Amino acid sequence: MELARAAAGERDVPISGGAQTINHHLAAGMIDEPRLHLVPVVFGAGWRP
């Protein structure tokens, strides 16, 4: 994260990952503004629109 922030300068540094990654960065105080992206997934005999 330190290298990414140094390279980004004043720009934002996005973090991608699952719950474990986000929880780690939240606990370390590295996230200022969380954004959640949800992707619907159909399992089994569902239909695709």
N, CA, C, O and CB atoms as a CASP TS submission, in Angstrom:
PFRMAT TS
TARGET T0000
AUTHOR 0000-0000-0000
METHOD Language model
MODEL 1
PARENT N/A
ATOM      1  N   MET     1       0.826  -1.177   0.000  1.00  0.00           N
ATOM      2  CA  MET     1       0.000   0.000   0.000  1.00  0.00           C
ATOM      3  C   MET     1       0.870   1.240   0.000  1.00  0.00           C
ATOM      4  O   MET     1       0.530   2.232  -0.646  1.00  0.00           O
ATOM      5  CB  MET     1      -0.939  -0.002   1.194  1.00  0.00           C
ATOM      6  N   GLU     2       1.986   1.204   0.712  1.00  0.00           N
ATOM      7  CA  GLU     2       2.860   2.381   0.744  1.00  0.00           C
ATOM      8  C   GLU     2       3.400   2.700  -0.644  1.00  0.00           C
ATOM      9  O   GLU     2       3.458   3.865  -1.036  1.00  0.00           O
ATOM     10  CB  GLU     2       4.023   2.161   1.720  1.00  0.00           C
ATOM     11  N   LEU     3       3.792   1.676  -1.384  1.00  0.00           N
ATOM     12  CA  LEU     3       4.301   1.885  -2.739  1.00  0.00           C
ATOM     13  C   LEU     3       3.211   2.428  -3.663  1.00  0.00           C
ATOM     14  O   LEU     3       3.464   3.302  -4.492  1.00  0.00           O
ATOM     15  CB  LEU     3       4.864   0.576  -3.303  1.00  0.00           C
ATOM     16  N   ALA     4       2.004   1.903  -3.511  1.00  0.00           N
ATOM     17  CA  ALA     4       0.891   2.357  -4.349  1.00  0.00           C
ATOM     18  C   ALA     4       0.558   3.816  -4.050  1.00  0.00           C
ATOM     19  O   ALA     4       0.312   4.591  -4.975  1.00  0.00           O
ATOM     20  CB  ALA     4      -0.355   1.469  -4.128  1.00  0.00           C
ATOM     21  N   ARG     5       0.547   4.200  -2.788  1.00  0.00           N
ATOM     22  CA  ARG     5       0.248   5.588  -2.430  1.00  0.00           C
ATOM     23  C   ARG     5       1.345   6.536  -2.917  1.00  0.00           C
ATOM     24  O   ARG     5       1.059   7.647  -3.362  1.00  0.00           O
ATOM     25  CB  ARG     5       0.077   5.721  -0.910  1.00  0.00           C
ATOM     26  N   ALA     6       2.602   6.090  -2.832  1.00  0.00           N
ATOM     27  CA  ALA     6       3.708   6.917  -3.312  1.00  0.00           C
ATOM     28  C   ALA     6       3.614   7.113  -4.828  1.00  0.00           C
ATOM     29  O   ALA     6       3.861   8.209  -5.332  1.00  0.00           O
ATOM     30  CB  ALA     6       5.063   6.277  -2.938  1.00  0.00           C
ATOM     31  N   ALA     7       3.259   6.053  -5.547  1.00  0.00           N
ATOM     32  CA  ALA     7       3.149   6.135  -7.000  1.00  0.00           C
ATOM     33  C   ALA     7       1.933   6.958  -7.426  1.00  0.00           C
ATOM     34  O   ALA     7       1.975   7.624  -8.461  1.00  0.00           O
ATOM     35  CB  ALA     7       3.068   4.733  -7.599  1.00  0.00           C
ATOM     36  N   ALA     8       0.854   6.922  -6.645  1.00  0.00           N
ATOM     37  CA  ALA     8      -0.382   7.617  -7.003  1.00  0.00           C
ATOM     38  C   ALA     8      -0.323   9.106  -6.713  1.00  0.00           C
ATOM     39  O   ALA     8      -1.060   9.885  -7.318  1.00  0.00           O
ATOM     40  CB  ALA     8      -1.543   7.010  -6.266  1.00  0.00           C
ATOM     41  N   GLY     9       0.532   9.504  -5.810  1.00  0.00           N
ATOM     42  CA  GLY     9       0.587  10.930  -5.449  1.00  0.00           C
ATOM     43  C   GLY     9      -0.698  11.354  -4.770  1.00  0.00           C
ATOM     44  O   GLY     9      -1.039  10.832  -3.709  1.00  0.00           O
ATOM     45  N   GLU    10      -1.419  12.298  -5.367  1.00  0.00           N
ATOM     46  CA  GLU    10      -2.669  12.813  -4.796  1.00  0.00           C
ATOM     47  C   GLU    10      -3.893  12.031  -5.254  1.00  0.00           C
ATOM     48  O   GLU    10      -5.000  12.278  -4.775  1.00  0.00           O
ATOM     49  CB  GLU    10      -2.840  14.268  -5.161  1.00  0.00           C
ATOM     50  N   ARG    11      -3.706  11.099  -6.169  1.00  0.00           N
ATOM     51  CA  ARG    11      -4.849  10.350  -6.702  1.00  0.00           C
ATOM     52  C   ARG    11      -5.258   9.228  -5.749  1.00  0.00           C
ATOM     53  O   ARG    11      -4.518   8.873  -4.832  1.00  0.00           O
ATOM     54  CB  ARG    11      -4.512   9.769  -8.090  1.00  0.00           C
ATOM     55  N   ASP    12      -6.458   8.675  -5.986  1.00  0.00           N
ATOM     56  CA  ASP    12      -6.970   7.564  -5.185  1.00  0.00           C
ATOM     57  C   ASP    12      -6.237   6.276  -5.528  1.00  0.00           C
ATOM     58  O   ASP    12      -5.745   6.104  -6.643  1.00  0.00           O
ATOM     59  CB  ASP    12      -8.482   7.390  -5.404  1.00  0.00           C
ATOM     60  N   VAL    13      -6.171   5.373  -4.555  1.00  0.00           N
ATOM     61  CA  VAL    13      -5.609   4.040  -4.765  1.00  0.00           C
ATOM     62  C   VAL    13      -6.737   3.044  -4.553  1.00  0.00           C
ATOM     63  O   VAL    13      -7.159   2.834  -3.415  1.00  0.00           O
ATOM     64  CB  VAL    13      -4.393   3.752  -3.796  1.00  0.00           C
ATOM     65  N   PRO    14      -7.243   2.417  -5.629  1.00  0.00           N
ATOM     66  CA  PRO    14      -8.330   1.450  -5.481  1.00  0.00           C
ATOM     67  C   PRO    14      -7.825   0.122  -4.929  1.00  0.00           C
ATOM     68  O   PRO    14      -6.698  -0.291  -5.204  1.00  0.00           O
ATOM     69  CB  PRO    14      -9.024   1.226  -6.822  1.00  0.00           C
ATOM     70  N   ILE    15      -8.669  -0.536  -4.151  1.00  0.00           N
ATOM     71  CA  ILE    15      -8.361  -1.860  -3.603  1.00  0.00           C
ATOM     72  C   ILE    15      -9.447  -2.813  -4.082  1.00  0.00           C
ATOM     73  O   ILE    15     -10.636  -2.553  -3.895  1.00  0.00           O
ATOM     74  CB  ILE    15      -8.273  -1.836  -2.022  1.00  0.00           C
ATOM     75  N   SER    16      -9.041  -3.906  -4.696  1.00  0.00           N
ATOM     76  CA  SER    16      -9.993  -4.918  -5.152  1.00  0.00           C
ATOM     77  C   SER    16      -9.751  -6.195  -4.373  1.00  0.00           C
ATOM     78  O   SER    16      -8.613  -6.538  -4.054  1.00  0.00           O
ATOM     79  CB  SER    16      -9.866  -5.169  -6.683  1.00  0.00           C
ATOM     80  N   GLY    17     -10.829  -6.892  -4.071  1.00  0.00           N
ATOM     81  CA  GLY    17     -10.671  -8.153  -3.368  1.00  0.00           C
ATOM     82  C   GLY    17     -11.954  -8.578  -2.714  1.00  0.00           C
ATOM     83  O   GLY    17     -13.005  -7.958  -2.877  1.00  0.00           O
ATOM     84  N   GLY    18     -11.843  -9.634  -1.980  1.00  0.00           N
ATOM     85  CA  GLY    18     -12.989 -10.178  -1.277  1.00  0.00           C
ATOM     86  C   GLY    18     -13.107  -9.601   0.122  1.00  0.00           C
ATOM     87  O   GLY    18     -12.472  -8.602   0.459  1.00  0.00           O
ATOM     88  N   ALA    19     -13.923 -10.245   0.916  1.00  0.00           N
ATOM     89  CA  ALA    19     -14.211  -9.760   2.267  1.00  0.00           C
ATOM     90  C   ALA    19     -12.960  -9.713   3.136  1.00  0.00           C
ATOM     91  O   ALA    19     -12.787  -8.778   3.917  1.00  0.00           O
ATOM     92  CB  ALA    19     -15.261 -10.643   2.926  1.00  0.00           C
ATOM     93  N   GLN    20     -12.097 -10.695   3.013  1.00  0.00           N
ATOM     94  CA  GLN    20     -10.890 -10.735   3.841  1.00  0.00           C
ATOM     95  C   GLN    20      -9.963  -9.549   3.530  1.00  0.00           C
ATOM     96  O   GLN    20      -9.394  -8.945   4.439  1.00  0.00           O
ATOM     97  CB  GLN    20     -10.141 -12.065   3.626  1.00  0.00           C
ATOM     98  N   THR    21      -9.820  -9.231   2.261  1.00  0.00           N
ATOM     99  CA  THR    21      -8.988  -8.095   1.862  1.00  0.00           C
ATOM    100  C   THR    21      -9.558  -6.792   2.390  1.00  0.00           C
ATOM    101  O   THR    21      -8.829  -5.968   2.942  1.00  0.00           O
ATOM    102  CB  THR    21      -8.859  -8.032   0.340  1.00  0.00           C
ATOM    103  N   ILE    22     -10.848  -6.606   2.224  1.00  0.00           N
ATOM    104  CA  ILE    22     -11.492  -5.377   2.680  1.00  0.00           C
ATOM    105  C   ILE    22     -11.431  -5.259   4.200  1.00  0.00           C
ATOM    106  O   ILE    22     -11.148  -4.182   4.724  1.00  0.00           O
ATOM    107  CB  ILE    22     -12.947  -5.329   2.205  1.00  0.00           C
ATOM    108  N   ASN    23     -11.693  -6.352   4.913  1.00  0.00           N
ATOM    109  CA  ASN    23     -11.629  -6.322   6.383  1.00  0.00           C
ATOM    110  C   ASN    23     -10.224  -5.962   6.869  1.00  0.00           C
ATOM    111  O   ASN    23     -10.076  -5.213   7.835  1.00  0.00           O
ATOM    112  CB  ASN    23     -12.054  -7.685   6.966  1.00  0.00           C
ATOM    113  N   HIS    24      -9.205  -6.486   6.214  1.00  0.00           N
ATOM    114  CA  HIS    24      -7.822  -6.183   6.585  1.00  0.00           C
ATOM    115  C   HIS    24      -7.541  -4.691   6.445  1.00  0.00           C
ATOM    116  O   HIS    24      -6.977  -4.072   7.348  1.00  0.00           O
ATOM    117  CB  HIS    24      -6.841  -6.992   5.719  1.00  0.00           C
ATOM    118  N   HIS    25      -7.936  -4.113   5.306  1.00  0.00           N
ATOM    119  CA  HIS    25      -7.675  -2.700   5.068  1.00  0.00           C
ATOM    120  C   HIS    25      -8.555  -1.792   5.936  1.00  0.00           C
ATOM    121  O   HIS    25      -8.123  -0.709   6.329  1.00  0.00           O
ATOM    122  CB  HIS    25      -7.890  -2.379   3.601  1.00  0.00           C
ATOM    123  N   LEU    26      -9.778  -2.221   6.234  1.00  0.00           N
ATOM    124  CA  LEU    26     -10.624  -1.453   7.154  1.00  0.00           C
ATOM    125  C   LEU    26     -10.015  -1.419   8.550  1.00  0.00           C
ATOM    126  O   LEU    26      -9.969  -0.367   9.188  1.00  0.00           O
ATOM    127  CB  LEU    26     -12.040  -2.049   7.212  1.00  0.00           C
ATOM    128  N   ALA    27      -9.545  -2.577   9.023  1.00  0.00           N
ATOM    129  CA  ALA    27      -8.955  -2.660  10.360  1.00  0.00           C
ATOM    130  C   ALA    27      -7.684  -1.813  10.457  1.00  0.00           C
ATOM    131  O   ALA    27      -7.379  -1.274  11.521  1.00  0.00           O
ATOM    132  CB  ALA    27      -8.642  -4.122  10.714  1.00  0.00           C
ATOM    133  N   ALA    28      -6.945  -1.694   9.356  1.00  0.00           N
ATOM    134  CA  ALA    28      -5.716  -0.911   9.349  1.00  0.00           C
ATOM    135  C   ALA    28      -5.977   0.577   9.122  1.00  0.00           C
ATOM    136  O   ALA    28      -5.044   1.379   9.150  1.00  0.00           O
ATOM    137  CB  ALA    28      -4.780  -1.434   8.282  1.00  0.00           C
ATOM    138  N   GLY    29      -7.243   0.953   8.896  1.00  0.00           N
ATOM    139  CA  GLY    29      -7.589   2.354   8.686  1.00  0.00           C
ATOM    140  C   GLY    29      -7.149   2.889   7.330  1.00  0.00           C
ATOM    141  O   GLY    29      -6.894   4.085   7.191  1.00  0.00           O
ATOM    142  N   MET    30      -7.057   2.024   6.339  1.00  0.00           N
ATOM    143  CA  MET    30      -6.574   2.421   5.020  1.00  0.00           C
ATOM    144  C   MET    30      -7.689   2.764   4.037  1.00  0.00           C
ATOM    145  O   MET    30      -7.406   3.158   2.906  1.00  0.00           O
ATOM    146  CB  MET    30      -5.734   1.327   4.448  1.00  0.00           C
ATOM    147  N   ILE    31      -8.950   2.624   4.443  1.00  0.00           N
ATOM    148  CA  ILE    31     -10.056   2.883   3.531  1.00  0.00           C
ATOM    149  C   ILE    31     -10.795   4.131   3.995  1.00  0.00           C
ATOM    150  O   ILE    31     -11.271   4.213   5.127  1.00  0.00           O
ATOM    151  CB  ILE    31     -11.018   1.664   3.455  1.00  0.00           C
ATOM    152  N   ASP    32     -10.876   5.111   3.076  1.00  0.00           N
ATOM    153  CA  ASP    32     -11.590   6.355   3.373  1.00  0.00           C
ATOM    154  C   ASP    32     -13.037   6.288   2.915  1.00  0.00           C
ATOM    155  O   ASP    32     -13.932   6.782   3.601  1.00  0.00           O
ATOM    156  CB  ASP    32     -10.893   7.538   2.711  1.00  0.00           C
ATOM    157  N   GLU    33     -13.270   5.679   1.759  1.00  0.00           N
ATOM    158  CA  GLU    33     -14.602   5.637   1.164  1.00  0.00           C
ATOM    159  C   GLU    33     -14.838   4.274   0.519  1.00  0.00           C
ATOM    160  O   GLU    33     -14.378   4.038  -0.599  1.00  0.00           O
ATOM    161  CB  GLU    33     -14.774   6.770   0.123  1.00  0.00           C
ATOM    162  N   PRO    34     -15.547   3.370   1.202  1.00  0.00           N
ATOM    163  CA  PRO    34     -15.797   2.049   0.605  1.00  0.00           C
ATOM    164  C   PRO    34     -16.875   2.109  -0.474  1.00  0.00           C
ATOM    165  O   PRO    34     -17.858   2.839  -0.342  1.00  0.00           O
ATOM    166  CB  PRO    34     -16.207   1.049   1.689  1.00  0.00           C
ATOM    167  N   ARG    35     -16.686   1.345  -1.526  1.00  0.00           N
ATOM    168  CA  ARG    35     -17.690   1.191  -2.586  1.00  0.00           C
ATOM    169  C   ARG    35     -17.891  -0.302  -2.796  1.00  0.00           C
ATOM    170  O   ARG    35     -16.925  -1.053  -2.929  1.00  0.00           O
ATOM    171  CB  ARG    35     -17.249   1.911  -3.932  1.00  0.00           C
ATOM    172  N   LEU    36     -19.121  -0.719  -2.824  1.00  0.00           N
ATOM    173  CA  LEU    36     -19.449  -2.131  -2.961  1.00  0.00           C
ATOM    174  C   LEU    36     -20.100  -2.372  -4.311  1.00  0.00           C
ATOM    175  O   LEU    36     -21.060  -1.697  -4.682  1.00  0.00           O
ATOM    176  CB  LEU    36     -20.375  -2.597  -1.819  1.00  0.00           C
ATOM    177  N   HIS    37     -19.571  -3.337  -5.036  1.00  0.00           N
ATOM    178  CA  HIS    37     -20.128  -3.713  -6.330  1.00  0.00           C
ATOM    179  C   HIS    37     -20.688  -5.126  -6.219  1.00  0.00           C
ATOM    180  O   HIS    37     -19.967  -6.055  -5.856  1.00  0.00           O
ATOM    181  CB  HIS    37     -19.051  -3.620  -7.461  1.00  0.00           C
ATOM    182  N   LEU    38     -21.961  -5.288  -6.528  1.00  0.00           N
ATOM    183  CA  LEU    38     -22.613  -6.590  -6.458  1.00  0.00           C
ATOM    184  C   LEU    38     -22.882  -7.099  -7.865  1.00  0.00           C
ATOM    185  O   LEU    38     -23.322  -6.352  -8.739  1.00  0.00           O
ATOM    186  CB  LEU    38     -23.926  -6.509  -5.647  1.00  0.00           C
ATOM    187  N   VAL    39     -22.611  -8.375  -8.067  1.00  0.00           N
ATOM    188  CA  VAL    39     -22.858  -9.010  -9.363  1.00  0.00           C
ATOM    189  C   VAL    39     -23.824 -10.159  -9.117  1.00  0.00           C
ATOM    190  O   VAL    39     -23.501 -11.089  -8.378  1.00  0.00           O
ATOM    191  CB  VAL    39     -21.516  -9.514 -10.041  1.00  0.00           C
ATOM    192  N   PRO    40     -25.001 -10.108  -9.723  1.00  0.00           N
ATOM    193  CA  PRO    40     -25.965 -11.197  -9.513  1.00  0.00           C
ATOM    194  C   PRO    40     -25.491 -12.493 -10.156  1.00  0.00           C
ATOM    195  O   PRO    40     -24.974 -12.495 -11.273  1.00  0.00           O
ATOM    196  CB  PRO    40     -27.336 -10.812 -10.076  1.00  0.00           C
ATOM    197  N   VAL    41     -25.671 -13.580  -9.444  1.00  0.00           N
ATOM    198  CA  VAL    41     -25.265 -14.898  -9.941  1.00  0.00           C
ATOM    199  C   VAL    41     -26.453 -15.843  -9.768  1.00  0.00           C
ATOM    200  O   VAL    41     -27.088 -15.850  -8.714  1.00  0.00           O
ATOM    201  CB  VAL    41     -23.986 -15.439  -9.179  1.00  0.00           C
ATOM    202  N   VAL    42     -26.755 -16.632 -10.782  1.00  0.00           N
ATOM    203  CA  VAL    42     -27.838 -17.599 -10.716  1.00  0.00           C
ATOM    204  C   VAL    42     -27.237 -18.991 -10.639  1.00  0.00           C
ATOM    205  O   VAL    42     -26.427 -19.367 -11.486  1.00  0.00           O
ATOM    206  CB  VAL    42     -28.788 -17.468 -11.939  1.00  0.00           C
ATOM    207  N   PHE    43     -27.625 -19.756  -9.633  1.00  0.00           N
ATOM    208  CA  PHE    43     -27.150 -21.133  -9.485  1.00  0.00           C
ATOM    209  C   PHE    43     -28.276 -22.094  -9.831  1.00  0.00           C
ATOM    210  O   PHE    43     -29.449 -21.777  -9.632  1.00  0.00           O
ATOM    211  CB  PHE    43     -26.633 -21.394  -8.043  1.00  0.00           C
ATOM    212  N   GLY    44     -27.936 -23.236 -10.335  1.00  0.00           N
ATOM    213  CA  GLY    44     -28.941 -24.266 -10.587  1.00  0.00           C
ATOM    214  C   GLY    44     -29.672 -24.054 -11.892  1.00  0.00           C
ATOM    215  O   GLY    44     -29.057 -23.770 -12.920  1.00  0.00           O
ATOM    216  N   ALA    45     -30.995 -24.193 -11.852  1.00  0.00           N
ATOM    217  CA  ALA    45     -31.809 -24.154 -13.060  1.00  0.00           C
ATOM    218  C   ALA    45     -32.402 -22.783 -13.313  1.00  0.00           C
ATOM    219  O   ALA    45     -33.533 -22.682 -13.789  1.00  0.00           O
ATOM    220  CB  ALA    45     -32.911 -25.170 -12.972  1.00  0.00           C
ATOM    221  N   GLY    46     -31.679 -21.746 -13.013  1.00  0.00           N
ATOM    222  CA  GLY    46     -32.168 -20.395 -13.246  1.00  0.00           C
ATOM    223  C   GLY    46     -32.154 -20.059 -14.736  1.00  0.00           C
ATOM    224  O   GLY    46     -31.624 -20.814 -15.551  1.00  0.00           O
ATOM    225  N   TRP    47     -32.740 -18.926 -15.072  1.00  0.00           N
ATOM    226  CA  TRP    47     -32.765 -18.510 -16.483  1.00  0.00           C
ATOM    227  C   TRP    47     -32.042 -17.181 -16.616  1.00  0.00           C
ATOM    228  O   TRP    47     -31.995 -16.391 -15.673  1.00  0.00           O
ATOM    229  CB  TRP    47     -34.230 -18.396 -17.018  1.00  0.00           C
ATOM    230  N   ARG    48     -31.491 -16.947 -17.767  1.00  0.00           N
ATOM    231  CA  ARG    48     -30.781 -15.707 -18.053  1.00  0.00           C
ATOM    232  C   ARG    48     -31.706 -14.779 -18.845  1.00  0.00           C
ATOM    233  O   ARG    48     -32.258 -15.189 -19.866  1.00  0.00           O
ATOM    234  CB  ARG    48     -29.460 -15.985 -18.839  1.00  0.00           C
ATOM    235  N   PRO    49     -31.878 -13.551 -18.393  1.00  0.00           N
ATOM    236  CA  PRO    49     -32.763 -12.612 -19.098  1.00  0.00           C
ATOM    237  C   PRO    49     -32.192 -12.207 -20.446  1.00  0.00           C
ATOM    238  O   PRO    49     -32.808 -11.423 -21.168  1.00  0.00           O
ATOM    239  CB  PRO    49     -33.003 -11.367 -18.249  1.00  0.00           C
TER
END
